Amino acid sequence: MYREKVTENQAHRLSVAPMMDWTDRPCRVLHRTLSARALLYTEMLTTGAILHGDRARLLAFDAAEHPVALQLGGSEPADLARAARIGEAEGYDEINLNVGCPSDRVQSGRFGACLMREPQLVAECMAAMAATVKLPVTVKCRIGVDDQAPEESLFRLVDLCAQAGVRHFVVHARKALLQGLSPKENRDVPPLNYPLVYRLKRERPELTIVINGGIGSLEEAEKHLAEVDGVMLGRAAYHTPGLLGEVDARLFGDGEVVSPAQAVARYRPYIARQLAAGTHLAAMTRHMLGLFHGAPGARTWRRILTVESVKPGAGLEVVDAALAAVAPDVKIEPSLETALGLQDQRLARRLEAGEAA
């Protein structure tokens, strides 16, 4: 296990991927209750949405989410620079450019994975953002698309962006096949090429390289960390979020393991505040369904949350009933710090106090 102390600026050691329709604000707050150290990412937001949409709704986030990165989608350097500046003003810790999403909608907008074909444009976009903000500007990419040779496409993109000042790259170790495969298939069908990402780190040791794609456990993450600087978890973190409770102790050498029941206790004050603000309970509990994955009573936990959370007026009593079914011995006291001895009391206080950006 990785027990060495990891410095404060190494949140990239374990991050949770930006996932459309999944890593929204309630999801990120839930993940933060499990790990105080992992780097969290927003869903991808297009420059058009940020520049012309409901900025307050799209960009607001809870202060407990830090460190949290804003992922942008776009290909116009000036627009990306403006959006990055807005993200910086909103308090995000990093600005990330999506060069990996394979969806048809993204392709039609000339951003996402199709930008692997235009590495010079990507570098221009990154240079424009870097010149505008003081935050780290980073790239999340594939190893190539369609008929590209990954050994050439990946290294060319990285080298051009590095010349533009980028030092941090998240690499999904698969090609994206933009013709013939759906976005879902593009997450599974193209073969993984982890050795190529390892080689990128060996040959560009001055860069921070984070590996992504098909990583399903912390055991796998530890193996990757012997080769690269960081690991990004996607669906594993979403569908089985309880594994994030081991991240701080296991990968950062900091703090104790957080149990799913402790995460529920940490999350309750946030749920209460959001309910009071008019948010529907299901918008929060949908992210909790896999929290007790593999534990006795997990099916009942999921059933109660799924069936009861959608009912009009559903409140914290639904969460408490579900928790009683899977962890009957756990009693939630008013003070999270006193009752649970949480490993990060500062985080507990932030969650209880309801700090918001």
TORNUNU-412528 format. One record per residue (C-alpha): residue in three letters; y, x, z. Coordinates in steps of 0.1 Angstrom, whole numbers, plus 2048, in hexadecimal, padded with zeros to 3 digits. Example, Ala and Ser with C-alpha at 12.3 -4.5 7.8 and 13.67 -1.06 7.14 Angstrom:
<vomars>
+-------+-----+-----+-----+
| rotor |   Y |   X |   Z |
+-------+-----+-----+-----+
|   ALA | 7D3 | 87B | 84E |
|   SER | 7F5 | 889 | 847 |
+-------+-----+-----+-----+
</vomars>
This chain:
<vomars>
+-------+-----+-----+-----+
| rotor |   Y |   X |   Z |
+-------+-----+-----+-----+
|   MET | 800 | 800 | 800 |
|   TYR | 824 | 80A | 7FB |
|   ARG | 832 | 80F | 81E |
|   GLU | 84E | 828 | 817 |
|   LYS | 871 | 81C | 81F |
|   VAL | 883 | 810 | 800 |
|   THR | 8A9 | 814 | 7FE |
|   GLU | 8C0 | 7F6 | 7FD |
|   ASN | 8C8 | 7FA | 7D8 |
|   GLN | 8A4 | 7F8 | 7CC |
|   ALA | 8A1 | 7D2 | 7CA |
|   HIS | 893 | 7D7 | 7A7 |
|   ARG | 873 | 7E3 | 7B7 |
|   LEU | 867 | 7BF | 7B7 |
|   SER | 87A | 7A4 | 7A5 |
|   VAL | 873 | 780 | 79B |
|   ALA | 877 | 779 | 776 |
|   PRO | 891 | 761 | 768 |
|   MET | 87D | 742 | 75E |
|   MET | 88C | 725 | 74C |
|   ASP | 88A | 704 | 75F |
|   TRP | 87B | 716 | 77D |
|   THR | 891 | 731 | 78D |
|   ASP | 8AE | 719 | 795 |
|   ARG | 8C2 | 71B | 7B5 |
|   PRO | 8A9 | 709 | 7CC |
|   CYS | 88D | 71F | 7BE |
|   ARG | 8A0 | 73F | 7C5 |
|   VAL | 8A8 | 734 | 7E8 |
|   LEU | 883 | 72D | 7EF |
|   HIS | 87A | 74F | 7E2 |
|   ARG | 894 | 75F | 7F7 |
|   THR | 885 | 74F | 817 |
|   LEU | 866 | 763 | 80F |
|   SER | 876 | 784 | 805 |
|   ALA | 897 | 792 | 810 |
|   ARG | 894 | 7B0 | 7F9 |
|   ALA | 887 | 7A4 | 7D7 |
|   LEU | 8A0 | 7A1 | 7BA |
|   LEU | 8A4 | 77D | 7AE |
|   TYR | 8B0 | 772 | 78B |
|   THR | 8C0 | 752 | 77F |
|   GLU | 8B2 | 73F | 762 |
|   MET | 8C1 | 74B | 742 |
|   LEU | 8E4 | 73D | 73C |
|   THR | 8F3 | 73F | 719 |
|   THR | 916 | 74C | 714 |
|   GLY | 920 | 72B | 705 |
|   ALA | 915 | 718 | 724 |
|   ILE | 928 | 72F | 73B |
|   LEU | 948 | 731 | 726 |
|   HIS | 94A | 70C | 71D |
|   GLY | 933 | 6F9 | 735 |
|   ASP | 934 | 6EE | 75A |
|   ARG | 938 | 711 | 768 |
|   ALA | 938 | 706 | 78C |
|   ARG | 916 | 6F4 | 788 |
|   LEU | 906 | 710 | 773 |
|   LEU | 911 | 72E | 787 |
|   ALA | 913 | 724 | 7AB |
|   PHE | 8F9 | 733 | 7C2 |
|   ASP | 8F2 | 735 | 7E7 |
|   ALA | 8FD | 754 | 7F9 |
|   ALA | 8D9 | 758 | 807 |
|   GLU | 8CD | 760 | 7E4 |
|   HIS | 8DB | 784 | 7E3 |
|   PRO | 8D1 | 79A | 7D2 |
|   VAL | 8D2 | 783 | 7B3 |
|   ALA | 8D7 | 78B | 78F |
|   LEU | 8E7 | 775 | 774 |
|   GLN | 8D3 | 775 | 753 |
|   LEU | 8E7 | 76F | 734 |
|   GLY | 8DD | 764 | 711 |
|   GLY | 8F3 | 76D | 6F4 |
|   SER | 8FB | 785 | 6D8 |
|   GLU | 920 | 786 | 6D5 |
|   PRO | 92E | 7A4 | 6E8 |
|   ALA | 950 | 794 | 6F0 |
|   ASP | 940 | 774 | 6FD |
|   LEU | 927 | 787 | 712 |
|   ALA | 942 | 79C | 721 |
|   ARG | 956 | 77D | 72B |
|   ALA | 936 | 76D | 739 |
|   ALA | 92E | 78D | 74C |
|   ARG | 951 | 78E | 75B |
|   ILE | 94D | 76A | 767 |
|   GLY | 92B | 772 | 776 |
|   GLU | 93A | 790 | 788 |
|   ALA | 956 | 77A | 796 |
|   GLU | 93C | 761 | 7A2 |
|   GLY | 92C | 77C | 7B7 |
|   TYR | 90C | 785 | 7A5 |
|   ASP | 8FD | 7A7 | 7AB |
|   GLU | 8F2 | 7AF | 787 |
|   ILE | 8F6 | 7A2 | 764 |
|   ASN | 8D7 | 7A2 | 74E |
|   LEU | 8D4 | 79C | 729 |
|   ASN | 8B6 | 788 | 71C |
|   VAL | 8A6 | 79B | 6FF |
|   GLY | 884 | 78C | 705 |
|   CYS | 883 | 766 | 703 |
|   PRO | 86F | 75A | 6E5 |
|   SER | 878 | 735 | 6E3 |
|   ASP | 883 | 725 | 6C3 |
|   ARG | 8A4 | 71A | 6D2 |
|   VAL | 8AC | 73D | 6DC |
|   GLN | 8A4 | 74B | 6BA |
|   SER | 8BB | 732 | 6A9 |
|   GLY | 8D7 | 73D | 6C0 |
|   ARG | 8D1 | 762 | 6B7 |
|   PHE | 8C8 | 76E | 6D9 |
|   GLY | 8A9 | 774 | 6ED |
|   ALA | 88B | 787 | 6DF |
|   CYS | 898 | 786 | 6BB |
|   LEU | 8B2 | 79F | 6C6 |
|   MET | 897 | 7B9 | 6C7 |
|   ARG | 89D | 7BB | 6A1 |
|   GLU | 8C2 | 7C4 | 6A8 |
|   PRO | 8C2 | 7DF | 6C2 |
|   GLN | 8E4 | 7EC | 6B7 |
|   LEU | 8F3 | 7CA | 6BD |
|   VAL | 8E2 | 7C9 | 6DF |
|   ALA | 8F2 | 7EA | 6E8 |
|   GLU | 914 | 7DD | 6DD |
|   CYS | 90F | 7BF | 6F3 |
|   MET | 905 | 7D5 | 711 |
|   ALA | 923 | 7EC | 70B |
|   ALA | 93B | 7CF | 70B |
|   MET | 92E | 7C1 | 72C |
|   ALA | 92D | 7E4 | 73C |
|   ALA | 951 | 7E9 | 733 |
|   THR | 95B | 7C8 | 743 |
|   VAL | 949 | 7C7 | 764 |
|   LYS | 941 | 7DF | 780 |
|   LEU | 91E | 7CF | 786 |
|   PRO | 8FE | 7DE | 778 |
|   VAL | 8F8 | 7D1 | 755 |
|   THR | 8D3 | 7D0 | 74D |
|   VAL | 8BB | 7C6 | 731 |
|   LYS | 89B | 7B1 | 731 |
|   CYS | 888 | 7B6 | 711 |
|   ARG | 866 | 7B5 | 700 |
|   ILE | 855 | 7D4 | 6F1 |
|   GLY | 85B | 7C5 | 6CE |
|   VAL | 859 | 7A7 | 6B9 |
|   ASP | 843 | 79D | 69B |
|   ASP | 83A | 7BA | 685 |
|   GLN | 84F | 7D4 | 698 |
|   ALA | 83D | 7F3 | 6A5 |
|   PRO | 843 | 7F2 | 6CB |
|   GLU | 843 | 818 | 6CE |
|   GLU | 862 | 817 | 6B8 |
|   SER | 873 | 7F6 | 6C0 |
|   LEU | 872 | 7FA | 6E6 |
|   PHE | 87E | 81E | 6E7 |
|   ARG | 89A | 817 | 6CD |
|   LEU | 8A7 | 7FA | 6E1 |
|   VAL | 8A6 | 80C | 702 |
|   ASP | 8B6 | 82C | 6F4 |
|   LEU | 8D2 | 81A | 6E3 |
|   CYS | 8D9 | 806 | 703 |
|   ALA | 8D7 | 825 | 718 |
|   GLN | 8F2 | 835 | 702 |
|   ALA | 907 | 816 | 709 |
|   GLY | 903 | 81D | 72F |
|   VAL | 8E5 | 807 | 738 |
|   ARG | 8CE | 816 | 752 |
|   HIS | 8B8 | 7F9 | 75C |
|   PHE | 89E | 7E9 | 745 |
|   VAL | 885 | 7CE | 74C |
|   VAL | 869 | 7CF | 732 |
|   HIS | 851 | 7B2 | 72C |
|   ALA | 834 | 7C7 | 71F |
|   ARG | 82B | 7B0 | 702 |
|   LYS | 838 | 7AB | 6E0 |
|   ALA | 847 | 789 | 6D8 |
|   LEU | 838 | 779 | 6B9 |
|   LEU | 854 | 763 | 6AD |
|   GLN | 841 | 753 | 690 |
|   GLY | 822 | 73F | 699 |
|   LEU | 822 | 740 | 6BF |
|   SER | 832 | 729 | 6D7 |
|   PRO | 847 | 736 | 6F4 |
|   LYS | 82A | 72F | 70B |
|   GLU | 811 | 741 | 6F5 |
|   ASN | 829 | 75E | 6F3 |
|   ARG | 825 | 762 | 719 |
|   ASP | 7FF | 767 | 715 |
|   VAL | 7F3 | 76E | 6F2 |
|   PRO | 803 | 78E | 6E7 |
|   PRO | 7F0 | 7AB | 6F8 |
|   LEU | 7FF | 7BD | 715 |
|   ASN | 808 | 7E2 | 710 |
|   TYR | 810 | 7EF | 733 |
|   PRO | 80A | 814 | 728 |
|   LEU | 827 | 812 | 710 |
|   VAL | 83E | 808 | 72D |
|   TYR | 830 | 824 | 742 |
|   ARG | 837 | 83C | 726 |
|   LEU | 85B | 82F | 724 |
|   LYS | 860 | 838 | 748 |
|   ARG | 850 | 85A | 745 |
|   GLU | 865 | 863 | 726 |
|   ARG | 885 | 854 | 734 |
|   PRO | 882 | 85D | 759 |
|   GLU | 8A8 | 859 | 75E |
|   LEU | 8A5 | 833 | 757 |
|   THR | 89A | 818 | 76E |
|   ILE | 87C | 807 | 75E |
|   VAL | 86E | 7E6 | 76B |
|   ILE | 84E | 7D8 | 75D |
|   ASN | 847 | 7B3 | 757 |
|   GLY | 82B | 79E | 748 |
|   GLY | 80A | 792 | 754 |
|   ILE | 80D | 7A0 | 777 |
|   GLY | 7FC | 788 | 78F |
|   SER | 7FA | 799 | 7B1 |
|   LEU | 80A | 7B2 | 7C8 |
|   GLU | 7EB | 7C8 | 7C3 |
|   GLU | 7F3 | 7CA | 79E |
|   ALA | 818 | 7D0 | 7A7 |
|   GLU | 80F | 7EE | 7BC |
|   LYS | 7FB | 7FD | 7A0 |
|   HIS | 819 | 7FA | 788 |
|   LEU | 830 | 808 | 7A2 |
|   ALA | 81D | 829 | 79F |
|   GLU | 82A | 82B | 77B |
|   VAL | 84C | 819 | 779 |
|   ASP | 869 | 811 | 790 |
|   GLY | 864 | 7EC | 794 |
|   VAL | 84F | 7CD | 78E |
|   MET | 85B | 7AB | 783 |
|   LEU | 845 | 78E | 78B |
|   GLY | 848 | 76D | 778 |
|   ARG | 82F | 750 | 77A |
|   ALA | 81C | 760 | 797 |
|   ALA | 83B | 75F | 7AC |
|   TYR | 842 | 73B | 7A3 |
|   HIS | 820 | 72C | 7A5 |
|   THR | 815 | 73F | 7C4 |
|   PRO | 836 | 747 | 7D5 |
|   GLY | 824 | 74F | 7F6 |
|   LEU | 81C | 772 | 7E8 |
|   LEU | 842 | 77A | 7EA |
|   GLY | 83E | 778 | 810 |
|   GLU | 82C | 79A | 80F |
|   VAL | 845 | 7AB | 7F9 |
|   ASP | 85E | 7B9 | 812 |
|   ALA | 843 | 7C8 | 829 |
|   ARG | 82C | 7D3 | 80D |
|   LEU | 842 | 7E0 | 7F1 |
|   PHE | 863 | 7E7 | 803 |
|   GLY | 854 | 7F3 | 824 |
|   ASP | 86D | 7DD | 836 |
|   GLY | 866 | 7C1 | 84F |
|   GLU | 847 | 7AA | 855 |
|   VAL | 833 | 793 | 83F |
|   VAL | 843 | 770 | 83C |
|   SER | 82A | 754 | 83D |
|   PRO | 82D | 735 | 828 |
|   ALA | 834 | 720 | 847 |
|   GLN | 850 | 737 | 851 |
|   ALA | 85E | 734 | 82E |
|   VAL | 85E | 70E | 831 |
|   ALA | 871 | 711 | 852 |
|   ARG | 88B | 728 | 842 |
|   TYR | 88E | 710 | 824 |
|   ARG | 893 | 6F0 | 839 |
|   PRO | 8B8 | 6F6 | 841 |
|   TYR | 8BF | 6FB | 81C |
|   ILE | 8AC | 6DB | 813 |
|   ALA | 8BF | 6C8 | 82E |
|   ARG | 8E1 | 6D4 | 820 |
|   GLN | 8D7 | 6CC | 7FC |
|   LEU | 8CB | 6A9 | 806 |
|   ALA | 8EC | 6A3 | 818 |
|   ALA | 8FE | 6AD | 7F7 |
|   GLY | 8EA | 694 | 7E3 |
|   THR | 8CF | 6AA | 7D4 |
|   HIS | 8AD | 699 | 7CF |
|   LEU | 891 | 6A7 | 7E5 |
|   ALA | 87A | 6AD | 7C7 |
|   ALA | 893 | 6C5 | 7B9 |
|   MET | 88A | 6DC | 7D6 |
|   THR | 866 | 6D4 | 7DE |
|   ARG | 85A | 6D9 | 7BA |
|   HIS | 85E | 6FE | 7C0 |
|   MET | 849 | 6FD | 7E0 |
|   LEU | 829 | 6EF | 7D2 |
|   GLY | 816 | 710 | 7CF |
|   LEU | 823 | 71E | 7F0 |
|   PHE | 802 | 719 | 802 |
|   HIS | 7EC | 721 | 7E4 |
|   GLY | 7C8 | 728 | 7EF |
|   ALA | 7CD | 71C | 813 |
|   PRO | 7BA | 700 | 823 |
|   GLY | 7CE | 6E0 | 81E |
|   ALA | 7E1 | 6EE | 800 |
|   ARG | 7D7 | 6D0 | 7EA |
|   THR | 7E4 | 6B7 | 804 |
|   TRP | 804 | 6CB | 807 |
|   ARG | 809 | 6C9 | 7E1 |
|   ARG | 800 | 6A4 | 7E0 |
|   ILE | 818 | 69A | 7FB |
|   LEU | 835 | 6AD | 7EC |
|   THR | 82E | 6A1 | 7C9 |
|   VAL | 829 | 67C | 7D2 |
|   GLU | 842 | 677 | 7EE |
|   SER | 85F | 68E | 7E3 |
|   VAL | 867 | 678 | 7C4 |
|   LYS | 86C | 659 | 7D9 |
|   PRO | 88F | 64C | 7DF |
|   GLY | 89D | 658 | 7FF |
|   ALA | 883 | 672 | 804 |
|   GLY | 88D | 68C | 81E |
|   LEU | 882 | 6A8 | 835 |
|   GLU | 867 | 692 | 844 |
|   VAL | 853 | 696 | 823 |
|   VAL | 854 | 6BC | 827 |
|   ASP | 84B | 6BA | 84C |
|   ALA | 82D | 6A3 | 844 |
|   ALA | 821 | 6BA | 829 |
|   LEU | 824 | 6D8 | 840 |
|   ALA | 811 | 6C5 | 85C |
|   ALA | 7F5 | 6C0 | 843 |
|   VAL | 7F1 | 6E5 | 83A |
|   ALA | 7FD | 6F6 | 85A |
|   PRO | 7F9 | 6DD | 877 |
|   ASP | 7FF | 6F6 | 892 |
|   VAL | 821 | 700 | 886 |
|   LYS | 83E | 6F1 | 898 |
|   ILE | 861 | 6F4 | 889 |
|   GLU | 87B | 6FA | 8A3 |
|   PRO | 8A1 | 6F6 | 89E |
|   SER | 8A8 | 71B | 8A0 |
|   LEU | 895 | 72D | 885 |
|   GLU | 89B | 74F | 894 |
|   THR | 88F | 746 | 8B7 |
|   ALA | 871 | 731 | 8AB |
|   LEU | 863 | 748 | 891 |
|   GLY | 870 | 76B | 898 |
|   LEU | 879 | 76F | 874 |
|   GLN | 878 | 793 | 867 |
|   ASP | 89C | 790 | 859 |
|   GLN | 8B1 | 77D | 872 |
|   ARG | 8D0 | 782 | 85D |
|   LEU | 8C0 | 76F | 841 |
|   ALA | 8B5 | 754 | 859 |
|   ARG | 8D9 | 750 | 865 |
|   ARG | 8E6 | 74F | 841 |
|   LEU | 8CD | 733 | 839 |
|   GLU | 8D5 | 71F | 858 |
|   ALA | 8FA | 723 | 855 |
|   GLY | 8FA | 717 | 832 |
|   GLU | 90F | 732 | 823 |
|   ALA | 916 | 72B | 7FE |
|   ALA | 928 | 73D | 7E3 |
+-------+-----+-----+-----+
</vomars>
